[in-house]
Amino acid sequence: MLPGTAVGLKTRDGVVLATDKRVTYDGFVLSKQAKKVYMITGRTGVAFAGLLGDVGYLTKLLKLESKYYELKVGRDIKTRSLAKVLSLVLYNYKLFPMFTEIIVGGYDEEGASLFILDPVGSLIEEKYAAVGSGAQLALGYIEPKYREDLTLEEAEKIAVEAIKTVIERDVLSGDGVDLVVITREGYTEKSHLFKTTPEK
């Protein structure tokens, strides 16, 4: 079970990616302000659950690969192509896999797209996804509410509430939500903090 929770939802107008902010190790909370969702290009992002060291390594690697592609081809790499690159990277580490599960989402000339990857590079395209220790709880919240005609505002609300639902029940997830909303025009980053102790 990989610590933390990440979710993604695809709509006709774009993609929402969201993660919690907590980092845990061996039962201890190491950070309440960790960032686990990153933009790789102007219109493609990744959301992670798992070990922060692997998250940092893969994020830097993806940014280098996407920049190399941009300089060579003259345009940003497509979301699907970036997900395939990541799949190959993860598969090459299959004997000593990265301890992370990943959601890749973005918007390009093919429209919005969303992909989920496991630690050894299995690649699946989805309309909505959740990974990490709170994945089952998050999917239980998202599934009955998801529609293909969701607006971005509705998808954003569902993503935040799904993470919030997980935080209430999963000790490995917590302390708030970081999210990105990706559209044809670009992306917007947002953050929500939750109270971790009851008010007196």
Phi, psi and omega in degrees: 000119182272131185291146179095170182220137174227142178227158176214143177226136178255137173234178178293331186262352181164196185227144173244127174241136182215147176220163170280179186246002187269142171239125180237155174209122176053041176088357180251144174274115182270329180206147175247010185227027184285144176259126182230013174230128188225147170271132179262316171238186180293342182221020175222131181230168178226144177235137188238152161231141180134203184283134186294329178298316178293324177301312181297317180297312182293324178297313179297318180297316180295321178295321177295314180298318182291324178292320177300316179298316181299317180291326183281318188259334179094010176207166179294147175292142178291155180301314180299318181293320178296320178297322178291322176299314179298321178300317179294319178300312181296320180295325179294342177258020189298333179285329175228074192293154172292139178270071181204148170241145194225143170244128177248129180217152179184183181225125177220198183296343176273357183098198180282144177210153184218133182227149178239138180230140176265179186298340180251016169095007175300133187239121181228132175273136183223164172270331173210155185204158173213141179224163178099188185295336180257016186300315182296318178296317181295315179297323177299329177279318187287316191306310181289345183259347185283136172223151180290340180262021176301143169279165178297324179295319178293318179296321178297316180297317179297318181298314180296315181292328177295314178295320179298319177298318178296315182302327181290343188232346184242116184290343180276353178240147179172177166077000176141183182228131167253138178214158171233141175247120187246128180227183177302325184281340183145218183217159175230132177258139179221161179216140177233129177256142178242146175292135181258353177232143182294148177285147179271000000 
